[in-house]
Amino acid sequence: MSVFSPALDAELAKDNVTFFGALRLTVGDHTLRLLDGSAHLTVDGELYTGEDAAYGTWGSMESFEDGTGDEAPGLSVMLLPADDAAALALSGPDMQGEAIQVRIGARNDATGQIVGEAYLLFDGEVDVTKHEFGKNMLQASLECVGGMERLFFEDEGIKLAPTFHQQVWPGELGFNHVTGIQDIIYWGSNKPSNAV
């Protein structure tokens, strides 16, 4: 039994399929609705395009990881910001907790409409952002976690990040200048032992 709608399932069984990915991401009061290519499609009553004038385009997405044990599902999304201001907004501390959804589906090339219903592959939130730049490169990487991530918190919502830190201690800006940490910081629990 397939998880796709019957029409989408039948379309995907064909030899020639125009497949698409649709990303919906909130950035403050703005909602990005991006496709993984250059097109315009109406998905679930909302218009998705290949480029957002203010924030840029969807660069790539690493494979979706289904959570096991005490891990929630997660994925990594890379966006290509339109300019420095967009890169700053997409990789800033306010992005933590923003809603993100990824849908997949197929388009009928003759009508330009989607076939059946787009499948909701991921529904979660942004966890960690990273601003990457270099010669002829500007991108924002978003590590995202599923909505079930919050179920693993004993104190729901605690995060080692500026946004949460300032919710607890307003005006305390200690985390605002900490970027690019690669080491795992165990907060509220002991470091796991390396027992053999």
C-alpha positions as CSV (number, residue, x, y, z in Angstrom):
1,M,0.0,0.0,0.0
2,S,1.4,3.4,-1.0
3,V,1.4,6.5,1.1
4,F,0.8,8.7,-2.0
5,S,-2.6,9.6,-3.3
6,P,-3.9,7.2,-5.9
7,A,-3.5,9.7,-8.8
8,L,0.1,10.5,-7.7
9,D,0.9,6.8,-7.2
10,A,-0.3,6.1,-10.8
11,E,1.6,9.0,-12.2
12,L,4.9,7.9,-10.5
13,A,4.5,4.5,-12.1
14,K,4.8,6.0,-15.6
15,D,8.0,6.0,-17.6
16,N,8.1,9.8,-17.9
17,V,7.4,11.8,-14.8
18,T,7.9,15.5,-14.1
19,F,8.7,15.3,-10.4
20,F,8.9,18.4,-8.1
21,G,9.8,19.4,-4.5
22,A,8.0,22.2,-2.8
23,L,9.5,24.0,0.3
24,R,7.5,26.2,2.6
25,L,9.5,28.2,5.2
26,T,8.5,31.0,7.5
27,V,11.0,33.8,8.0
28,G,9.4,36.2,10.5
29,D,6.2,37.5,9.0
30,H,7.2,36.3,5.5
31,T,6.5,32.9,4.1
32,L,8.8,31.5,1.4
33,R,7.1,29.0,-1.1
34,L,9.9,27.7,-3.3
35,L,10.1,25.0,-5.9
36,D,13.2,23.0,-6.6
37,G,13.3,24.4,-10.2
38,S,12.2,27.3,-12.3
39,A,8.4,27.1,-12.5
40,H,5.1,28.3,-10.9
41,L,2.8,25.7,-9.3
42,T,-0.2,25.9,-7.1
43,V,0.2,23.3,-4.3
44,D,-2.5,23.0,-1.6
45,G,-4.0,26.3,-2.7
46,E,-0.7,28.2,-2.4
47,L,1.5,29.5,-5.2
48,Y,5.0,28.2,-5.2
49,T,7.8,29.6,-7.5
50,G,11.4,28.9,-8.3
51,E,12.6,32.2,-6.7
52,D,11.5,34.5,-3.9
53,A,12.4,38.1,-4.8
54,A,13.4,38.9,-1.2
55,Y,15.2,35.7,-0.1
56,G,16.4,33.9,-3.2
57,T,16.2,30.2,-4.3
58,W,16.2,26.7,-2.9
59,G,19.7,25.3,-3.6
60,S,19.5,21.7,-2.4
61,M,18.3,19.3,0.3
62,E,20.2,16.4,1.8
63,S,18.5,13.1,2.0
64,F,15.7,12.9,4.6
65,E,16.6,10.9,7.7
66,D,13.9,9.1,9.6
67,G,14.5,9.2,13.3
68,T,15.2,6.0,15.3
69,G,15.4,5.4,19.0
70,D,15.6,8.8,20.7
71,E,16.1,10.9,17.5
72,A,13.4,12.8,15.7
73,P,13.4,12.9,11.9
74,G,15.5,15.6,10.3
75,L,16.9,17.1,7.2
76,S,19.3,19.7,5.9
77,V,18.3,22.4,3.5
78,M,20.6,24.8,1.6
79,L,19.2,28.1,0.3
80,L,20.9,30.5,-2.1
81,P,20.0,34.0,-0.7
82,A,19.3,36.9,-3.0
83,D,21.8,39.2,-1.2
84,D,23.7,39.7,2.0
85,A,20.5,41.0,3.9
86,A,18.7,37.8,2.9
87,A,21.6,35.6,4.0
88,L,21.7,37.4,7.3
89,A,18.0,36.9,7.9
90,L,18.1,33.2,6.8
91,S,21.0,32.3,9.0
92,G,20.2,34.6,12.0
93,P,19.2,33.4,15.5
94,D,15.6,34.3,14.9
95,M,15.3,31.4,12.4
96,Q,15.5,28.9,15.2
97,G,12.0,27.4,15.6
98,E,10.7,28.7,12.3
99,A,8.3,26.3,10.6
100,I,9.4,24.3,7.5
101,Q,7.6,21.9,5.3
102,V,8.7,19.9,2.3
103,R,6.2,18.3,-0.1
104,I,6.9,16.2,-3.2
105,G,4.7,15.5,-6.1
106,A,4.4,15.3,-9.9
107,R,3.2,17.7,-12.6
108,N,1.2,17.0,-15.7
109,D,3.2,18.7,-18.5
110,A,0.1,19.1,-20.7
111,T,-2.0,21.0,-18.2
112,G,0.7,22.5,-15.9
113,Q,-1.2,21.3,-12.9
114,I,-0.1,18.9,-10.1
115,V,-1.3,15.4,-10.3
116,G,-3.4,14.3,-7.3
117,E,-2.1,15.7,-4.0
118,A,1.4,16.6,-3.1
119,Y,2.8,14.3,-0.4
120,L,3.9,16.0,2.8
121,L,7.4,14.5,3.3
122,F,8.6,16.7,6.2
123,D,6.9,19.0,8.7
124,G,9.2,20.4,11.3
125,E,11.2,23.4,12.4
126,V,14.6,25.0,11.9
127,D,17.1,24.0,14.5
128,V,20.5,25.2,13.5
129,T,21.5,27.7,10.8
130,K,24.8,28.4,9.2
131,H,25.8,31.3,6.9
132,E,28.4,30.2,4.4
133,F,30.2,32.5,2.0
134,G,33.3,32.7,-0.2
135,K,34.4,33.8,-3.6
136,N,31.2,33.6,-5.9
137,M,29.3,31.8,-3.1
138,L,26.6,32.9,-0.7
139,Q,24.4,30.3,1.0
140,A,22.5,29.6,4.2
141,S,22.3,26.0,5.5
142,L,19.4,25.0,7.7
143,E,19.5,21.9,9.9
144,C,15.9,21.1,10.5
145,V,14.2,18.7,13.0
146,G,10.7,17.1,13.0
147,G,8.0,18.4,15.2
148,M,8.5,15.3,17.4
149,E,11.8,16.7,18.6
150,R,10.1,18.7,21.3
151,L,8.7,15.4,22.8
152,F,12.3,14.5,23.8
153,F,12.8,17.6,26.0
154,E,12.2,17.2,29.7
155,D,12.0,21.0,29.9
156,E,10.3,21.5,26.6
157,G,11.9,24.1,24.3
158,I,15.3,24.5,26.1
159,K,17.9,25.1,23.5
160,L,21.5,26.3,23.7
161,A,20.9,29.2,21.4
162,P,20.5,33.0,21.5
163,T,16.7,33.1,21.0
164,F,16.0,30.7,23.9
165,H,18.7,32.3,26.1
166,Q,17.1,35.7,25.7
167,Q,13.6,34.4,26.5
168,V,14.9,33.2,29.9
169,W,17.3,36.2,30.5
170,P,16.0,39.2,28.5
171,G,18.8,41.5,27.5
172,E,21.6,39.0,28.0
173,L,23.4,38.8,24.7
174,G,26.2,36.3,25.5
175,F,25.2,33.8,22.7
176,N,24.8,36.4,20.0
177,H,28.5,36.3,19.0
178,V,29.0,32.5,19.2
179,T,29.0,31.0,15.7
180,G,30.2,27.9,13.9
181,I,30.5,25.6,17.0
182,Q,31.1,22.0,15.8
183,D,31.6,20.4,19.2
184,I,28.6,18.9,21.0
185,I,27.8,20.8,24.2
186,Y,26.0,18.6,26.7
187,W,23.6,20.9,28.6
188,G,21.5,19.5,31.3
189,S,22.9,16.0,31.1
190,N,26.3,14.2,31.4
191,K,28.5,13.4,28.5
192,P,27.8,9.8,27.4
193,S,30.4,7.3,28.6
194,N,32.6,5.4,26.1
195,A,31.9,2.0,27.7
196,V,33.0,-0.9,25.6
